[in-house]
């Protein structure tokens, strides 16, 4: 994937165009542990802030449910070991395809991005968002499509979730890990 210069303005704009119309969790936190899964859990639990102070998205998630049930709502409280076991590594290119595919309600349309007229722009926005994590980033997904391949065709195959990370009937997510930051991008069948 070609490197993209990323700044707050580019991140904010790309993130909003990508994910502002779906039930989304898109937050980033600092790397504080050697184990990236512990850092991902801190983001899911909202116990850390974006180290750059950039935009985050957390649309249509019931804050009252979070306060009354658990801080990680709608995420279940998995362990770091479970986060590692329930996610699968994907290439940077596959991660961009997956993030772009999360822009629509993938649980109703199996290949939501494939026929969009603005597919190239959506993919460019996904690459911009992921560029924040730099050339040494690694990516993991909850999608079962990545169980046997680190480069599944997220644009050509019907999207599938995997092990449920949330209270919702269906969810699908991507975790981006760099030496300095971890980003968690998730969509939910919350309609």
Secondary structure, 3 states (H helix, E strand, C coil): CCCCCCCHHHHHHHHHHHHCCCCEEEEEEECCCCCHHHHHHHHHCCCCCCCCCCCCEECCCCHHHHHHHCCCCCECCCCHHHHHHHCEEECHHHHHHHHHHCCCCCCCCCCCCCCCCCHHHHHHHHHHHHHCCCCCCEEEECCHHHCCCCCCCCCCCCCCCCCCCECCCCEEEEEEECCCEEEEEEEECCC
